[in-house]
Amino acid sequence: MSDAETVMSGQETKIVIAGFGGQGVVVAGNIIARACVIEGRNVTGMISYGAEMRGGTANATVVISEGEIASPVVETPDMAIIMNQPSLDKFEPVIAGGGLLILNTSLVDRRPHRDDLRAVQIAASQIAHELGNVRVANIVALGAFIRKTKLLRPASVEQAIADLFASKKAALVELNIRALNEGMARLVEAS
């Protein structure tokens, strides 16, 4: 059974994307939500910023369900995309047992302390730098998330990226799709 099937068996899937302000965690959450809409799923989300905004902490939560969603509030996420060390420190204690962590090893310097969590690693910031724009690290991490969970079809995520960036930043569509594909290709399973 895939990770997505394990979580999506008749219940909600709760996801948190967390990092520093400016790392694109809100954009990643929006892309997941748009891809869900493209696939005809129910979805809701929320964002939270630390007082500092850019450079402070930020997180986005997304709730996906085949049925109605009662609340966008996520207290115990099933899955997390963790973009930096402070976010791992903050969210590791509240992830559901058996939950999944996608770790940006470029900015996370330790493995999870809990042995009941599954973790996969991606050097998202380094890969984004190799692609020529460190700001697509969020999309690299999203690619790893999509590959590991199979929660959404890659084509739906690509369409969501195109929808989000085409009107204002059309030149970024190609870069973000390359970042997504690199994330899917370069995921490293933690042992």
Order of alpha helices (4+ residues) and beta strands (2+ residues): alpha-beta-alpha-beta-beta-beta-alpha-beta-beta-alpha-alpha-alpha-beta
